[in-house]
């Protein structure tokens, strides 16, 4: 009789324990537990964290390793950063400036500045043929020359470029000087006639992919920052030749646009009346041709 009572008690105890453990409710950091969850719930995984805590059995339950899943992913080809669509597809310098002003939160009291990053499409591969094509096709800097941009360009140049190319852009950086590392590979001297005459595309392609022993900087500085570095290199070239390259004037070349000139053009543009706007909308063939030309010239920026 006692054995029967003990057996019933043990079975009842085990049934209660099984019921309690199989129906735990999730709380705080506990996911609870279920009997036969099958595929009703996905295995929890914290992004960007590679930590095999005691409850993590991901690798034993999946053909994809946890490390692969937690590593940062590259954006899909052709991805445009949040807010940069207007900049990428703007047909004119004035329109690009307006889009950038909006990104920086400068177009209204309620505006929100968008963080800058580098996810703007670049349609050239890392080959010498593509380098040549980029050099020939990428002509214009999509950003006008501003004092703020030159200051930012100098800051980035001093961090990423001056160590090799020198503070003056003469290719005499710390790594190649006698008092430095005496690096065996001679960096480019930006002050030579060759580099002064070089297109903006030559510089931009090198910033994306690097050149020779120089690595690429596409993952270190953003789309706009690369162009500001190029502006600053042009500024160094102008100083070396006793020329001007700043927000007010550019006597180094006829390609890059000073910010003051851009504002002057925008301020002198006639107001568009309703009648003129209606006429412009009706002339589809003229608009189409004009936009096609502008789009092609802007496409060269990339």
C-alpha distance (Angstrom), angle and dihedral (degrees) to the residues before:
residue distance angle dihedral
X1 . . .
X2 3.77 . .
X3 3.81 90.8 .
X4 3.80 90.4 52.5
X5 3.81 91.0 49.0
X6 3.80 91.8 49.3
X7 3.78 91.7 48.2
X8 3.80 92.4 50.9
X9 3.81 90.5 47.3
X10 3.80 92.4 50.0
X11 3.78 92.8 47.9
X12 3.81 91.2 47.6
X13 3.80 91.5 48.4
X14 3.77 92.7 50.0
X15 3.81 91.4 47.4
X16 3.80 91.8 51.8
X17 3.83 92.3 47.2
X18 3.80 91.3 47.9
X19 3.79 90.6 49.6
X20 3.80 92.5 48.8
X21 3.80 95.4 47.4
X22 3.80 95.1 43.2
X23 3.79 93.8 53.1
X24 3.80 103.0 44.6
X25 3.77 113.8 150.5
X26 3.80 119.5 -132.1
X27 3.79 116.4 -109.2
X28 3.78 137.2 165.1
X29 3.82 106.0 -29.5
X30 3.81 95.1 -11.9
X31 3.79 119.5 97.4
X32 3.81 91.1 -162.4
X33 3.77 120.3 -137.1
X34 3.77 137.3 -95.5
X35 3.76 135.7 -164.4
X36 3.80 110.3 -111.9
X37 3.84 98.4 -10.5
X38 3.82 87.7 176.0
X39 3.85 107.0 176.0
X40 3.79 96.6 -32.0
X41 3.81 91.9 108.0
X42 3.79 130.6 33.2
X43 3.78 121.1 -125.5
X44 3.78 107.9 -95.4
X45 3.80 114.4 -114.6
X46 3.77 128.9 176.5
X47 3.79 111.5 -140.7
X48 3.81 120.0 -123.1
X49 3.80 91.9 12.4
X50 3.79 120.2 110.0
X51 3.78 100.9 -170.8
X52 3.80 126.0 133.6
X53 3.80 99.0 -151.0
X54 3.80 117.7 179.5
X55 3.79 95.4 -92.2
X56 3.80 94.8 47.9
X57 3.80 111.7 104.0
X58 3.79 96.3 153.7
X59 3.80 99.2 127.7
X60 3.79 93.0 48.5
X61 3.81 90.7 52.7
X62 3.79 101.2 40.4
X63 3.79 138.9 53.3
X64 3.82 89.3 -140.8
X65 3.78 114.8 77.1
X66 3.80 118.3 -123.6
X67 3.81 91.1 -127.2
X68 3.80 90.9 60.2
X69 3.79 91.8 49.9
X70 3.79 95.0 48.5
X71 3.80 96.6 49.1
X72 3.84 118.0 99.7
X73 3.79 114.1 -94.6
X74 3.78 129.1 -135.7
X75 3.82 114.5 -117.0
X76 3.77 118.0 -104.8
X77 3.81 112.1 -88.1
X78 3.78 110.2 -88.8
X79 3.81 94.0 25.6
X80 3.79 114.3 153.7
X81 3.78 117.5 -154.9
X82 3.78 119.4 -110.2
X83 3.79 108.5 -79.1
X84 3.81 95.0 7.7
X85 3.81 96.7 98.1
X86 3.79 90.9 88.8
X87 3.79 91.3 50.6
X88 3.78 94.3 46.0
X89 3.79 95.4 50.4
X90 3.80 100.2 34.3
X91 3.78 110.6 127.8
X92 3.81 98.3 -153.3
X93 3.79 139.7 36.3
X94 3.80 90.1 -115.6
X95 3.80 90.9 54.5
X96 3.82 91.7 48.5
X97 3.80 91.0 50.8
X98 3.79 90.5 50.7
X99 3.81 90.7 50.0
X100 3.81 92.1 49.2
X101 3.81 90.5 47.7
X102 3.78 88.3 54.7
X103 3.82 91.5 48.9
X104 3.79 90.0 53.4
X105 3.79 91.4 51.5
X106 3.79 94.2 -114.3
X107 3.80 99.7 126.1
X108 3.78 100.7 77.4
X109 3.78 147.8 -3.0
X110 3.80 92.1 -100.6
X111 3.81 94.7 45.7
X112 3.78 121.4 126.5
X113 3.80 120.3 -148.4
X114 3.80 114.6 -128.9
X115 3.83 117.4 -138.0
X116 3.79 111.6 -110.3
X117 3.78 119.2 -121.0
X118 3.79 137.5 160.7
X119 3.79 104.9 -108.8
X120 3.78 100.1 121.8
X121 3.80 117.4 129.2
X122 3.79 117.0 -100.9
X123 3.78 114.1 -168.1
X124 3.80 100.9 -162.7
X125 3.79 127.7 92.9
X126 3.80 128.6 -136.4
X127 3.80 97.2 -98.6
X128 3.79 133.7 108.2
X129 3.80 90.5 -114.3
X130 3.79 91.1 53.6
X131 3.80 90.6 44.3
X132 3.79 88.8 56.6
X133 3.80 91.2 46.9
X134 3.81 92.1 50.0
X135 3.80 90.3 48.5
X136 3.79 90.4 53.4
X137 3.80 98.5 41.2
X138 3.80 106.0 36.7
X139 3.78 102.8 74.2
X140 3.78 111.5 143.0
X141 3.79 129.2 60.5
X142 3.83 104.5 -130.2
X143 3.81 90.9 -144.3
X144 3.79 124.7 68.2
X145 3.80 120.8 -126.4
X146 3.81 111.7 -90.5
X147 3.78 133.1 166.8
X148 3.79 89.7 -123.1
X149 3.80 90.6 51.8
X150 3.82 92.8 48.5
X151 3.80 90.5 49.9
X152 3.80 90.4 50.9
X153 3.79 90.9 44.9
X154 3.81 91.4 52.1
X155 3.80 91.4 50.0
X156 3.80 91.9 52.2
X157 3.81 94.0 40.9
X158 3.81 90.9 53.4
X159 3.80 90.2 50.9
X160 3.80 101.4 43.2
X161 3.81 108.0 17.6
X162 3.80 113.8 25.1
X163 3.81 94.5 70.9
X164 3.81 88.7 71.1
X165 3.79 107.3 14.8
X166 3.81 94.9 41.8
X167 3.79 131.7 -119.3
X168 3.81 89.7 -85.7
X169 3.80 94.4 43.8
X170 3.80 91.4 -113.6
X171 3.82 95.5 126.3
X172 3.80 91.2 -109.1
X173 3.79 101.2 116.4
X174 3.77 127.6 155.8
X175 3.80 93.7 -92.9
X176 3.80 92.9 59.9
X177 3.80 100.9 36.9
X178 3.77 124.3 97.9
X179 3.81 90.2 -114.8
X180 3.80 91.4 51.1
X181 3.78 137.1 46.1
X182 3.84 97.8 -51.1
X183 3.80 90.5 -136.6
X184 3.83 110.4 -157.4
X185 3.83 96.7 -136.7
X186 3.80 113.8 75.6
X187 3.84 112.1 -133.8
X188 3.78 120.2 -135.8
X189 3.79 117.9 -82.4
X190 3.81 104.3 -134.2
X191 3.81 92.4 -165.6
X192 3.80 96.3 69.1
X193 3.80 121.7 104.1
X194 3.81 89.5 -110.2
X195 3.80 94.7 59.5
X196 3.79 95.4 38.4
X197 3.80 88.5 56.1
X198 3.82 93.5 41.4
X199 3.79 117.3 111.8
X200 3.78 122.0 -110.7
X201 3.79 87.5 -111.0
X202 3.80 91.6 67.7
X203 3.78 90.2 58.9
X204 3.79 96.0 40.8
X205 3.81 93.9 50.5
X206 3.80 89.9 50.6
X207 3.80 90.5 50.9
X208 3.80 90.2 52.1
X209 3.81 100.0 45.5
X210 3.80 107.0 8.7
X211 3.78 125.8 -130.7
X212 3.81 129.3 -108.3
X213 3.84 106.6 -37.2
X214 3.79 91.8 -7.3
X215 3.78 113.1 100.0
X216 3.80 125.6 -140.7
X217 3.79 123.2 -95.7
X218 3.79 101.4 -157.5
X219 3.81 89.8 112.5
X220 3.80 94.6 46.0
X221 3.79 107.4 46.0
X222 3.78 127.6 34.6
X223 3.78 131.4 -117.9
X224 3.80 94.3 -94.3
X225 3.80 93.2 40.3
X226 3.82 91.9 57.1
X227 3.78 90.3 54.9
X228 3.82 91.8 47.5
X229 3.82 89.4 53.3
X230 3.81 88.4 53.3
X231 3.80 89.5 50.3
X232 3.79 89.4 53.0
X233 3.82 92.1 49.8
X234 3.80 87.8 53.5
X235 3.79 88.3 49.8
X236 3.84 90.2 54.8
X237 3.80 90.1 49.3
X238 3.80 91.0 51.4
X239 3.81 92.7 49.5
X240 3.79 91.0 51.1
X241 3.81 90.1 54.3
X242 3.81 95.3 42.0
X243 3.79 90.0 -112.0
X244 3.80 132.7 129.3
X245 3.78 127.6 -106.8
X246 3.78 113.3 162.0
X247 3.78 144.4 103.3
X248 3.81 92.7 -67.5
X249 3.81 102.9 43.1
X250 3.80 145.6 2.1
X251 3.79 118.9 -156.1
X252 3.83 94.2 158.3
X253 3.81 96.4 78.3
X254 3.79 143.1 -14.3
X255 3.80 95.2 -120.8
X256 3.80 108.5 70.2
X257 3.81 117.2 68.3
X258 3.83 123.2 -137.0
X259 3.78 113.6 -131.5
X260 3.80 92.3 -124.5
X261 3.81 91.3 57.4
X262 3.79 91.1 49.7
X263 3.81 91.8 51.8
X264 3.80 90.8 46.9
X265 3.80 91.7 54.1
X266 3.80 91.5 47.1
X267 3.82 92.7 49.0
X268 3.80 92.7 48.9
X269 3.79 95.5 50.1
X270 3.84 110.7 114.5
X271 3.77 117.8 -114.8
X272 3.80 114.0 -102.0
X273 3.80 112.5 -123.6
X274 3.78 123.7 -150.7
X275 3.81 89.8 -108.0
X276 3.81 92.6 50.5
X277 3.78 91.1 46.5
X278 3.80 89.9 51.7
X279 3.80 91.6 50.3
X280 3.80 90.5 48.1
X281 3.79 92.1 51.5
X282 3.79 90.2 50.6
X283 3.80 94.1 53.4
X284 3.79 96.6 74.5
X285 3.77 96.6 159.2
X286 3.81 92.2 56.4
X287 3.80 92.9 46.6
X288 3.76 91.9 47.5
X289 3.77 93.4 53.0
X290 3.77 93.0 44.4
X291 3.78 94.5 49.7
X292 3.78 91.7 45.4
X293 3.79 90.2 56.4
X294 3.79 93.8 44.8
X295 3.79 92.6 46.6
X296 3.78 90.5 52.7
X297 3.77 93.0 50.6
X298 3.79 91.4 46.9
X299 3.75 91.6 46.8
X300 3.78 87.3 61.3
X301 3.79 88.4 65.9
X302 3.78 88.8 71.9
